[in-house]
């Protein structure tokens, strides 16, 4: 499989390493110093594009890949308000697109546990829930995309919570998401339910970027010959 890497930072380099190990070929690497090479013609030489850039450029980057007729996987976070638009554009173009806030196999299993736990705790209002995420200081967005996904999953299943806030909760219907930036932490997420009697806590701790990179390559392999909008749940059979 021929892969175009849109974004060639630490994550892009790790994706390249995993992709080569799995027998794929990197035919395009776009980074901050060669953006002039990011053309539809160049992208169209790939079987699939993997985009890891930032919230300010993700929408246009993905759009250009879809315009090139190339299935596109995106792991950029912080652009949730435009996701519905790009998914609709993908369908309009009869393309293939997958976005997730976290490609890690472990995190996606953690997402399923989080949803199940929130459903179970919905009948137990004596438990207060909090969410905390810790990342390295180079991470620009807060809360993390993974924490936002966890928070939205809780809001969908825990009726006593109506909105999430990136601070301590001041109202009973607020879900607190606390963000800490500490080096060299690659990423830890905590979901904790507290009561006077006991606490219940689930934790995911990433040890390196390798899990995220592997998941991105698996996603690329999955959508390369498909049409439509997909999720990591489908890739992993969850």
Backbone as CSV, one residue per row, in Angstrom:
resi,resn,N_x,N_y,N_z,CA_x,CA_y,CA_z,C_x,C_y,C_z
1,UNK,0.844,-1.192,0.000,0.000,0.000,0.000,0.879,1.243,0.000
2,UNK,0.539,2.205,-0.829,1.295,3.459,-0.930,0.629,4.512,-0.045
3,UNK,1.406,5.117,0.834,0.864,6.028,1.839,1.439,7.422,1.657
4,UNK,0.553,8.425,1.742,0.971,9.824,1.808,0.859,10.273,3.262
5,UNK,1.943,10.798,3.811,1.939,11.307,5.182,1.793,12.819,5.140
6,UNK,0.661,13.306,5.615,0.429,14.749,5.676,0.670,15.162,7.126
7,UNK,1.855,15.690,7.376,2.330,15.938,8.731,3.440,14.946,9.030
8,UNK,4.633,15.464,9.233,5.793,14.583,9.404,6.587,14.998,10.639
9,UNK,5.841,15.172,11.744,6.474,15.428,13.026,6.792,14.109,13.715
10,UNK,6.796,14.117,15.038,7.121,12.895,15.779,6.133,11.772,15.464
11,UNK,4.847,12.119,15.375,3.856,11.101,15.069,4.014,10.599,13.644
12,UNK,4.221,11.511,12.698,4.405,11.109,11.312,5.586,10.167,11.136
13,UNK,6.665,10.448,11.818,7.855,9.591,11.722,7.589,8.210,12.324
14,UNK,6.831,8.170,13.424,6.494,6.881,14.022,5.566,6.078,13.111
15,UNK,4.599,6.770,12.475,3.708,6.103,11.522,4.518,5.532,10.365
16,UNK,5.490,6.305,9.878,6.355,5.824,8.805,7.064,4.539,9.221
17,UNK,7.615,4.523,10.410,8.335,3.348,10.899,7.428,2.114,10.937
18,UNK,6.224,2.283,11.489,5.282,1.166,11.584,4.839,0.719,10.191
19,UNK,4.542,1.684,9.326,4.072,1.358,7.974,5.123,0.564,7.206
20,UNK,6.381,0.971,7.305,7.451,0.262,6.607,7.608,-1.150,7.169
21,UNK,7.491,-1.291,8.481,7.571,-2.609,9.109,6.481,-3.539,8.580
22,UNK,5.320,-2.960,8.231,4.191,-3.751,7.757,4.172,-3.892,6.234
23,UNK,5.262,-3.487,5.593,5.422,-3.723,4.171,4.847,-2.665,3.262
24,UNK,4.506,-1.499,3.805,3.936,-0.424,2.988,5.036,0.516,2.480
25,UNK,4.655,1.390,1.569,5.578,2.344,0.961,5.098,3.767,1.240
26,UNK,6.016,4.632,1.628,5.689,6.048,1.823,6.043,6.787,0.544
27,UNK,5.029,7.354,-0.120,5.268,8.011,-1.406,5.252,9.534,-1.305
28,UNK,4.831,10.061,-0.152,4.797,11.513,0.026,4.896,11.837,1.512
29,UNK,5.753,12.785,1.844,5.905,13.238,3.236,5.834,14.757,3.236
30,UNK,4.746,15.295,3.810,4.552,16.743,3.840,4.812,17.254,5.248
31,UNK,5.690,18.258,5.326,5.995,18.885,6.607,6.026,20.399,6.408
32,UNK,6.356,21.107,7.453,6.241,22.566,7.436,7.163,23.221,6.400
33,UNK,8.232,22.521,6.000,9.202,23.124,5.090,8.992,22.759,3.621
34,UNK,7.988,21.933,3.310,7.780,21.571,1.899,6.302,21.583,1.525
35,UNK,5.547,22.497,2.098,4.104,22.534,1.850,3.769,22.753,0.382
36,UNK,4.704,23.336,-0.383,4.456,23.553,-1.804,4.341,22.226,-2.566
37,UNK,4.831,21.143,-1.979,4.746,19.826,-2.608,3.407,19.140,-2.328
38,UNK,2.595,19.743,-1.467,1.296,19.167,-1.114,0.275,19.563,-2.175
39,UNK,0.267,18.806,-3.269,-0.636,19.057,-4.381,-1.541,17.849,-4.590
40,UNK,-2.657,18.071,-5.278,-3.564,16.964,-5.577,-2.849,15.897,-6.409
41,UNK,-2.024,16.332,-7.335,-1.296,15.387,-8.176,-0.376,14.503,-7.348
42,UNK,0.315,15.093,-6.382,1.231,14.321,-5.537,0.475,13.348,-4.649
43,UNK,-0.627,13.828,-4.053,-1.403,12.968,-3.159,-2.039,11.822,-3.923
44,UNK,-2.463,12.075,-5.154,-3.177,11.059,-5.931,-2.319,9.842,-6.254
45,UNK,-1.015,9.932,-6.047,-0.129,8.787,-6.266,-0.208,7.780,-5.121
46,UNK,-0.879,8.165,-4.030,-0.995,7.289,-2.865,-2.297,6.503,-2.899
47,UNK,-2.309,5.372,-2.206,-3.527,4.579,-2.021,-4.339,5.095,-0.844
48,UNK,-3.659,5.751,0.091,-4.324,6.285,1.282,-3.451,7.390,1.860
49,UNK,-4.091,8.384,2.484,-3.364,9.473,3.142,-3.612,9.408,4.641
50,UNK,-2.566,9.680,5.403,-2.683,9.765,6.861,-2.301,11.178,7.263
51,UNK,-3.247,11.899,7.861,-3.074,13.319,8.180,-2.960,13.517,9.692
52,UNK,-1.823,14.049,10.126,-1.590,14.424,11.517,-0.960,15.802,11.516
53,UNK,-1.767,16.848,11.549,-1.205,18.196,11.564,-1.725,18.949,12.792
54,UNK,-2.665,19.867,12.579,-3.183,20.649,13.694,-4.575,21.156,13.393
55,UNK,-5.239,21.743,14.388,-6.634,22.161,14.216,-6.834,23.257,13.173
56,UNK,-5.821,24.077,12.940,-5.977,25.182,11.990,-5.861,24.734,10.536
57,UNK,-5.220,23.610,10.298,-4.974,23.173,8.929,-5.668,21.865,8.572
58,UNK,-6.187,21.139,9.545,-6.714,19.795,9.296,-7.825,19.778,8.258
59,UNK,-8.784,20.692,8.376,-9.928,20.673,7.468,-9.481,20.787,6.010
60,UNK,-8.663,21.788,5.712,-8.222,21.988,4.329,-7.320,20.854,3.857
61,UNK,-6.509,20.317,4.775,-5.646,19.194,4.401,-6.468,17.974,4.001
62,UNK,-7.461,17.646,4.814,-8.304,16.486,4.525,-9.096,16.726,3.248
63,UNK,-9.618,17.938,3.091,-10.392,18.276,1.891,-9.549,18.078,0.627
64,UNK,-8.283,18.507,0.669,-7.418,18.348,-0.490,-7.186,16.874,-0.802
65,UNK,-7.025,16.067,0.238,-6.830,14.626,0.025,-8.076,13.998,-0.585
66,UNK,-9.250,14.376,-0.076,-10.502,13.844,-0.621,-10.705,14.316,-2.061
67,UNK,-10.318,15.552,-2.353,-10.400,16.066,-3.716,-9.499,15.266,-4.664
68,UNK,-8.446,14.680,-4.113,-7.525,13.875,-4.910,-8.051,12.453,-5.111
69,UNK,-9.189,12.130,-4.491,-9.763,10.800,-4.607,-9.069,9.762,-3.758
70,UNK,-8.362,10.212,-2.718,-7.574,9.304,-1.885,-8.256,9.107,-0.532
71,UNK,-8.499,7.868,-0.115,-9.028,7.611,1.230,-8.123,8.261,2.275
72,UNK,-8.742,8.875,3.280,-7.966,9.702,4.209,-8.271,9.354,5.660
73,UNK,-7.207,9.182,6.421,-7.270,8.948,7.864,-6.716,10.191,8.541
74,UNK,-7.442,10.720,9.533,-6.985,11.923,10.232,-6.971,11.710,11.737
75,UNK,-5.861,12.130,12.346,-5.755,12.076,13.797,-5.591,13.443,14.419
76,UNK,-5.748,14.498,13.619,-5.651,15.859,14.165,-6.825,16.114,15.111
77,UNK,-6.568,16.797,16.201,-7.619,17.103,17.170,-7.815,18.617,17.262
78,UNK,-8.902,19.009,17.903,-9.165,20.426,18.120,-9.980,21.081,17.021
79,UNK,-10.508,20.291,16.061,-11.314,20.857,14.974,-12.677,20.173,14.896
80,UNK,-13.209,19.786,16.048,-14.483,19.052,16.116,-15.640,19.792,15.451
81,UNK,-15.628,21.126,15.497,-16.751,21.896,14.937,-16.857,21.739,13.422
82,UNK,-15.781,21.292,12.774,-15.790,21.137,11.319,-15.893,19.675,10.877
83,UNK,-15.929,18.761,11.825,-15.945,17.346,11.463,-17.203,16.961,10.690
84,UNK,-18.346,17.475,11.120,-19.591,17.153,10.411,-19.513,17.621,8.960
85,UNK,-18.905,18.789,8.738,-18.780,19.323,7.381,-17.877,18.442,6.514
86,UNK,-16.753,17.993,7.083,-15.835,17.198,6.267,-16.404,15.808,6.007
87,UNK,-17.180,15.278,6.940,-17.815,13.974,6.715,-18.854,14.080,5.606
88,UNK,-19.625,15.171,5.624,-20.605,15.392,4.560,-19.908,15.568,3.215
89,UNK,-18.765,16.265,3.221,-18.007,16.478,1.990,-17.477,15.146,1.452
90,UNK,-17.037,14.288,2.360,-16.554,12.968,1.971,-17.650,12.173,1.262
91,UNK,-18.841,12.188,1.818,-19.967,11.474,1.211,-20.303,12.080,-0.155
92,UNK,-20.278,13.417,-0.221,-20.547,14.109,-1.488,-19.553,13.698,-2.566
93,UNK,-18.296,13.517,-2.179,-17.238,13.159,-3.125,-17.130,11.648,-3.341
94,UNK,-18.002,10.881,-2.674,-17.933,9.415,-2.726,-16.544,8.932,-2.320
95,UNK,-16.050,9.545,-1.235,-14.712,9.228,-0.767,-14.718,8.304,0.423
96,UNK,-13.596,8.266,1.099,-13.428,7.427,2.284,-12.675,8.226,3.335
97,UNK,-13.221,8.257,4.548,-12.637,9.098,5.600,-12.825,8.457,6.958
98,UNK,-11.797,8.562,7.764,-11.872,8.115,9.156,-11.137,9.116,10.034
99,UNK,-11.821,9.582,11.060,-11.190,10.452,12.045,-11.432,9.897,13.431
100,UNK,-10.432,9.996,14.269,-10.609,9.656,15.672,-9.703,10.546,16.507
101,UNK,-10.101,10.759,17.738,-9.259,11.547,18.644,-8.079,10.732,19.149
102,UNK,-8.138,9.400,18.967,-7.053,8.554,19.451,-7.084,7.221,18.707
103,UNK,-6.001,6.880,18.052,-5.934,5.637,17.275,-5.508,4.428,18.099
104,UNK,-5.060,4.636,19.308,-4.557,3.538,20.125,-5.608,2.449,20.312
105,UNK,-5.198,1.200,20.111,-6.098,0.066,20.339,-6.568,0.071,21.781
106,UNK,-5.624,0.283,22.710,-5.967,0.300,24.135,-6.940,1.404,24.484
107,UNK,-6.742,2.594,23.911,-7.645,3.712,24.196,-9.039,3.429,23.668
108,UNK,-9.140,2.819,22.512,-10.463,2.534,21.964,-11.202,1.476,22.778
109,UNK,-10.469,0.537,23.347,-11.089,-0.383,24.306,-11.493,0.391,25.562
110,UNK,-10.642,1.324,25.979,-10.936,2.190,27.131,-12.210,2.999,26.884
111,UNK,-12.395,3.490,25.654,-13.622,4.210,25.304,-14.856,3.336,25.554
112,UNK,-14.774,2.071,25.167,-15.925,1.181,25.347,-16.198,0.943,26.833
113,UNK,-15.137,0.796,27.622,-15.300,0.646,29.070,-15.926,1.896,29.682
114,UNK,-15.482,3.060,29.186,-16.003,4.322,29.701,-17.501,4.453,29.467
115,UNK,-17.952,4.105,28.267,-19.383,4.173,27.960,-20.180,3.214,28.827
116,UNK,-19.674,1.992,28.974,-20.372,0.995,29.790,-20.445,1.429,31.247
117,UNK,-19.342,1.944,31.782,-19.332,2.372,33.178,-20.301,3.528,33.404
118,UNK,-20.340,4.476,32.476,-21.270,5.603,32.614,-22.721,5.116,32.609
119,UNK,-23.029,4.157,31.747,-24.388,3.594,31.726,-24.724,2.954,33.064
120,UNK,-23.791,2.201,33.608,-24.024,1.534,34.895,-24.187,2.540,36.029
121,UNK,-23.437,3.651,35.967,-23.450,4.628,37.051,-24.624,5.600,36.944
122,UNK,-25.346,5.554,35.830,-26.469,6.477,35.654,-27.538,6.276,36.726
123,UNK,-27.657,5.078,37.221,-28.674,4.767,38.245,-28.170,5.014,39.663
124,UNK,-26.954,5.565,39.796,-26.354,5.741,41.125,-25.887,7.188,41.296
125,UNK,-26.818,8.094,41.595,-26.493,9.528,41.656,-25.595,9.924,42.826
126,UNK,-25.360,9.008,43.773,-24.470,9.329,44.894,-23.007,9.407,44.460
127,UNK,-22.719,8.943,43.260,-21.345,8.982,42.767,-21.123,10.232,41.917
128,UNK,-20.112,10.994,42.286,-19.679,12.143,41.484,-18.579,11.673,40.532
129,UNK,-18.589,12.208,39.326,-17.599,11.774,38.343,-16.675,12.928,37.981
130,UNK,-15.407,12.629,37.832,-14.409,13.598,37.369,-13.527,12.936,36.325
131,UNK,-12.898,13.757,35.513,-12.035,13.263,34.447,-10.756,14.091,34.472
132,UNK,-9.616,13.412,34.365,-8.334,14.126,34.351,-7.457,13.558,33.249
133,UNK,-6.724,14.456,32.573,-5.762,14.015,31.564,-4.433,14.706,31.788
134,UNK,-3.347,13.937,31.593,-1.990,14.454,31.754,-1.223,14.199,30.462
135,UNK,-0.601,15.241,29.908,0.202,15.112,28.694,1.485,15.921,28.831
136,UNK,2.386,15.722,27.887,3.639,16.482,27.824,3.342,17.949,27.511
137,UNK,4.291,18.812,27.825,4.074,20.258,27.708,4.010,20.737,26.257
138,UNK,4.441,19.903,25.300,4.367,20.303,23.897,2.965,20.146,23.321
139,UNK,2.082,19.480,24.041,0.715,19.307,23.547,-0.014,20.634,23.669
140,UNK,-0.524,21.133,22.542,-1.076,22.481,22.507,-2.533,22.555,22.931
141,UNK,-3.333,21.539,22.585,-4.759,21.626,22.905,-5.040,21.093,24.302
142,UNK,-5.992,21.711,24.980,-6.440,21.273,26.303,-7.924,21.589,26.427
143,UNK,-8.740,20.632,26.804,-8.350,19.252,27.094,-7.958,18.500,25.832
144,UNK,-7.349,17.357,26.010,-6.951,16.535,24.871,-8.181,16.062,24.111
145,UNK,-7.979,15.723,22.842,-9.081,15.184,22.062,-9.642,13.914,22.672
146,UNK,-8.761,13.102,23.249,-9.204,11.869,23.911,-10.080,12.186,25.111
147,UNK,-9.686,13.199,25.897,-10.482,13.587,27.060,-11.844,14.124,26.639
148,UNK,-11.882,14.873,25.542,-13.162,15.382,25.037,-14.071,14.217,24.642
149,UNK,-13.490,13.231,23.944,-14.278,12.052,23.579,-14.806,11.349,24.816
150,UNK,-13.962,11.143,25.818,-14.393,10.504,27.070,-15.508,11.309,27.731
151,UNK,-15.329,12.631,27.751,-16.335,13.486,28.368,-17.663,13.425,27.652
152,UNK,-17.630,13.460,26.323,-18.873,13.415,25.559,-19.564,12.061,25.702
153,UNK,-18.773,11.005,25.827,-19.358,9.682,26.074,-20.077,9.657,27.423
154,UNK,-19.466,10.270,28.431,-20.104,10.321,29.749,-21.391,11.131,29.679
155,UNK,-21.358,12.276,29.009,-22.559,13.108,28.889,-23.694,12.363,28.186
156,UNK,-23.351,11.491,27.241,-24.374,10.752,26.487,-25.012,9.640,27.310
157,UNK,-24.349,9.234,28.383,-24.833,8.083,29.145,-25.149,8.371,30.603
158,UNK,-24.759,9.560,31.081,-24.987,9.938,32.473,-25.893,11.172,32.475
159,UNK,-27.166,10.971,32.673,-28.145,12.041,32.443,-27.989,13.215,33.400
160,UNK,-27.353,13.019,34.541,-27.217,14.124,35.498,-26.123,15.121,35.102
161,UNK,-25.347,14.802,34.085,-24.328,15.716,33.585,-24.752,16.264,32.223
162,UNK,-24.677,17.570,32.058,-25.173,18.223,30.846,-24.071,18.818,29.970
163,UNK,-22.951,19.172,30.582,-21.881,19.804,29.813,-20.551,19.540,30.490
164,UNK,-19.459,19.568,29.734,-18.147,19.431,30.348,-17.452,20.796,30.394
165,UNK,-16.603,20.969,31.387,-15.831,22.201,31.549,-14.381,21.833,31.811
166,UNK,-13.459,22.661,31.316,-12.038,22.383,31.500,-11.522,23.078,32.767
167,UNK,-12.136,22.716,33.881,-11.813,23.266,35.207,-12.591,22.459,36.226
168,UNK,-12.454,22.813,37.502,-13.281,22.187,38.531,-14.748,22.530,38.289
169,UNK,-15.625,21.567,38.513,-17.057,21.797,38.311,-17.595,22.749,39.375
170,UNK,-18.405,23.703,38.946,-19.044,24.651,39.862,-20.532,24.370,40.022
171,UNK,-21.091,23.585,39.100,-22.498,23.225,39.150,-22.623,21.709,39.119
172,UNK,-23.704,21.196,39.660,-23.870,19.750,39.765,-24.003,19.063,38.414
173,UNK,-24.429,19.816,37.389,-24.600,19.199,36.073,-23.370,19.380,35.181
174,UNK,-22.272,19.898,35.739,-21.032,20.053,34.994,-20.107,18.860,35.231
175,UNK,-19.451,18.428,34.173,-18.426,17.392,34.263,-17.060,18.069,34.174
176,UNK,-16.278,17.933,35.219,-14.954,18.557,35.241,-13.957,17.716,34.449
177,UNK,-13.255,18.371,33.526,-12.103,17.765,32.858,-10.879,18.580,33.252
178,UNK,-10.001,17.984,34.008,-8.808,18.665,34.492,-7.630,18.299,33.603
179,UNK,-6.935,19.308,33.085,-5.792,19.095,32.187,-4.502,19.487,32.889
180,UNK,-3.512,18.595,32.842,-2.195,18.889,33.382,-1.157,18.627,32.296
181,UNK,-0.121,19.467,32.248,0.948,19.314,31.256,2.266,19.116,31.993
182,UNK,2.768,17.879,31.924,3.969,17.488,32.663,4.859,16.662,31.741
183,UNK,6.108,17.032,31.583,7.030,16.229,30.767,7.583,15.063,31.584
184,UNK,7.832,13.924,30.922,7.690,13.653,29.489,6.433,12.831,29.174
185,UNK,5.391,12.962,29.957,4.206,12.105,29.871,3.601,12.081,28.472
186,UNK,3.519,10.901,27.805,2.886,10.834,26.480,1.368,10.853,26.552
187,UNK,0.794,10.550,27.722,-0.656,10.651,27.849,-1.252,9.680,28.850
188,UNK,-1.953,10.224,29.855,-2.684,9.405,30.820,-4.066,10.013,31.009
189,UNK,-5.094,9.170,31.019,-6.474,9.613,31.196,-7.121,8.840,32.338
190,UNK,-7.750,9.580,33.242,-8.417,9.016,34.407,-9.903,9.361,34.357
191,UNK,-10.745,8.387,34.621,-12.167,8.629,34.851,-12.474,8.047,36.225
192,UNK,-12.976,8.907,37.120,-13.153,8.478,38.502,-14.543,8.824,39.003
193,UNK,-15.200,7.844,39.597,-16.493,8.022,40.252,-16.260,7.926,41.754
194,UNK,-16.669,8.972,42.486,-16.396,9.060,43.916,-17.692,9.105,44.715
195,UNK,-17.702,8.398,45.832,-18.824,8.476,46.771,-18.279,8.412,48.189
196,UNK,-19.155,8.598,49.168,-18.726,8.500,50.567,-18.327,7.080,50.923
197,UNK,-18.843,6.112,50.187,-18.602,4.711,50.517,-17.356,4.171,49.830
198,UNK,-17.200,4.491,48.542,-16.058,3.970,47.793,-15.854,4.763,46.507
199,UNK,-14.776,4.462,45.815,-14.469,5.076,44.524,-14.291,3.982,43.475
200,UNK,-14.624,4.338,42.250,-14.372,3.461,41.105,-13.587,4.276,40.082
201,UNK,-12.474,3.720,39.596,-11.620,4.479,38.690,-11.105,3.593,37.563
202,UNK,-11.151,4.131,36.335,-10.501,3.465,35.211,-9.424,4.403,34.678
203,UNK,-8.290,3.823,34.280,-7.126,4.609,33.873,-6.523,4.008,32.615
204,UNK,-6.156,4.871,31.678,-5.337,4.435,30.546,-4.063,5.258,30.534
205,UNK,-2.921,4.572,30.468,-1.625,5.242,30.424,-0.871,4.800,29.179
206,UNK,-0.513,5.743,28.339,0.294,5.442,27.150,1.769,5.473,27.528
207,UNK,2.523,4.499,27.046,3.958,4.452,27.336,4.788,5.054,26.200
208,UNK,4.190,5.139,24.995,4.883,5.732,23.852,3.847,6.063,22.785
209,UNK,4.307,6.664,21.699,3.420,6.985,20.577,3.172,5.776,19.674
210,UNK,3.860,4.688,19.925,3.792,3.547,19.012,2.369,3.013,18.864
211,UNK,1.612,2.973,19.957,0.244,2.473,19.891,-0.643,3.331,19.014
212,UNK,-0.439,4.661,19.064,-1.214,5.574,18.226,-0.851,5.358,16.747
213,UNK,0.459,5.206,16.489,0.919,5.036,15.111,0.411,3.722,14.520
214,UNK,0.456,2.655,15.282,-0.032,1.370,14.794,-1.515,1.454,14.459
215,UNK,-2.280,2.086,15.330,-3.711,2.223,15.072,-3.994,3.016,13.816
216,UNK,-3.208,4.049,13.559,-3.396,4.858,12.351,-3.132,4.035,11.094
217,UNK,-2.094,3.209,11.136,-1.788,2.353,9.987,-2.871,1.296,9.798
218,UNK,-3.360,0.715,10.888,-4.462,-0.252,10.794,-5.699,0.397,10.171
219,UNK,-5.964,1.635,10.573,-7.114,2.354,10.012,-6.925,2.591,8.514
220,UNK,-5.708,2.958,8.130,-5.421,3.184,6.710,-5.612,1.896,5.915
221,UNK,-5.138,0.786,6.461,-5.308,-0.505,5.792,-6.794,-0.835,5.633
222,UNK,-7.575,-0.481,6.637,-9.006,-0.824,6.646,-9.788,-0.044,5.587
223,UNK,-9.520,1.258,5.466,-10.359,2.080,4.583,-9.837,2.175,3.154
224,UNK,-8.650,1.644,2.883,-8.005,1.848,1.584,-8.869,1.403,0.406
225,UNK,-9.680,0.367,0.593,-10.497,-0.144,-0.515,-11.995,0.024,-0.253
226,UNK,-12.349,1.001,0.607,-13.745,1.194,0.969,-14.202,2.613,0.647
227,UNK,-15.525,2.803,0.640,-16.117,4.115,0.474,-17.010,4.412,1.673
228,UNK,-16.934,5.672,2.166,-17.793,6.064,3.274,-17.016,6.674,4.417
229,UNK,-17.726,6.908,5.510,-17.136,7.474,6.726,-17.085,6.371,7.779
230,UNK,-15.923,6.187,8.387,-15.708,5.051,9.279,-15.207,5.500,10.649
231,UNK,-15.228,4.559,11.596,-14.753,4.800,12.958,-13.736,3.726,13.330
232,UNK,-12.995,3.982,14.401,-12.056,2.976,14.888,-12.775,1.773,15.465
233,UNK,-14.006,1.946,15.905,-14.785,0.812,16.387,-14.958,-0.221,15.286
234,UNK,-15.176,0.251,14.066,-15.311,-0.660,12.931,-13.976,-1.310,12.590
235,UNK,-12.907,-0.526,12.630,-11.570,-1.054,12.330,-11.208,-2.179,13.288
236,UNK,-11.513,-1.976,14.579,-11.114,-2.919,15.616,-12.189,-3.950,15.955
237,UNK,-13.353,-3.838,15.315,-14.426,-4.787,15.584,-15.010,-4.668,16.972
238,UNK,-15.084,-3.436,17.480,-15.608,-3.216,18.838,-17.109,-2.928,18.805
